[in-house]
Amino acid sequence: MRTKRIEWIDFCRIYTAFCVIVRHCDRHYGFPAYVADLFNYRSLIFFFFLMAGYFTHRAAAGQWVDWRRTKQLLLPYLFWTLISIIALQPFAHLTELMHGDWSWLSPRLLLSETGLASWCYWDFSNVPLWYLRTLLIFAFVSPILQRMPSKMMLGVILITFAASDVLCQADCETAASHHTRGVPWLPFRLYESVLALGFYMGGLLIQRYANGEKLTTFVRSYAWIPVAGSLLLLPAVLLWSFYPPVQSSALVLLGVATTIGIGSIVERWLPRFCRLVAQWGPAAFFVYVTHFILLRWLRVIVTGDYGGHFTPLQAAVIPWVILTLSLALYTVLLRFFPRFMRVFALAPSSHCPDNTTPTSRD
């Protein structure tokens, strides 16, 4: 039976995916995208972890690991890793290729691209894949997490938030310093993954007490509070360098709550606009995994250099171009290759939309 999707969540998905695109484009001081990025730094992706936990299937009796969901995520992860290597590595090594040097094409490249041989993911062709890499582990052990008592789960969530603040002493420097501490084999940067676990478990905890209707009612009642809080704290974050958001799980939590609040406010006061954006909610995953490839291609086309920089005007336009191209590609592929999109882009089938209340999916 076809069930109704939750519009404000679909709106938040596309809104967040677009903000991630803006995040990965060049940011110029004084430019609105840069201002927004300073406050919302690293808050964006954790909304997806929260929603992934909330929409996780409830574990069956006697189930301790979720092989079905793990395999469902593993295929897109491997596929988009391969696509990113094919689509971007030749551009990254264009100078070597022009001199006939193929030494960069090695088994270690694949290990690095999948995050199995490098802690720092900035060198990867497709940076966003760290999300899938981390979510795979959470999905695998989700039945164990679901069996935790609520008080224990809340305690673990608070511990992950505190641990993330301790582990993250800096941003780029943190990853470099971990290499010197003898743990370069870890498949993802620890402080982000610890915080991601907290948000994923937060989604599981919310699912336990609030179905879609209850959650929507609660969010609508308090939507203005995190938005107002963000606006009040913005001057401190921007002007006085108040504790960088990347190092503060509290500010990341506020950023996620603000995203949810914006979605609820838009649904209430701009329903037509919300509905227009929300119809693309199922495409959010596809936008997320393809935007970095499109961004790199456009960077080469516009600047002539794989590592070139956009002008402020170009940085304002490029995110909209990427979003449009990604949605257009999603539409075409879904029209002609629906099964392919269900497997590798997690597109929902017509009879089972992937954004309904957890109880309606059990």
QUIWOHU-V910249 format. One record per pair of residues at least 6 apart in sequence whose C-alpha atoms are under 6 Angstrom apart, sorted by the first residue. I is the first residue (numbers start at 0). J is the second residue. Records with the same first field share a line. If there is no record, write none. Layout:
I = J / J
This chain:
1 = 350
4 = 354 / 355
6 = 277
7 = 262 / 263 / 266
9 = 277 / 280
10 = 276 / 277
11 = 262
12 = 280 / 283
13 = 280 / 283
15 = 43
16 = 287
20 = 318
21 = 318
25 = 314
26 = 33
27 = 33
39 = 254
40 = 245
41 = 245
42 = 251 / 254 / 255
46 = 255
48 = 198 / 199
49 = 198 / 199 / 202
50 = 202
52 = 199 / 202 / 203
53 = 202 / 203 / 206
54 = 357
58 = 142
63 = 142 / 143
64 = 139 / 140 / 142
65 = 139
69 = 135 / 138 / 139
75 = 343
83 = 124 / 125
110 = 116
111 = 117
112 = 123
114 = 186
115 = 186
116 = 184
117 = 183
118 = 183 / 185 / 186 / 187 / 188
119 = 174
156 = 197
159 = 193 / 194 / 197
160 = 194 / 248
163 = 190 / 193 / 194
164 = 246 / 247
166 = 190
167 = 190 / 246
210 = 356
211 = 356
219 = 263
222 = 260
225 = 256 / 257
226 = 257
235 = 241
244 = 250
265 = 273
266 = 273
281 = 346
285 = 344
286 = 325
299 = 305
333 = 340
340 = 346
347 = 353
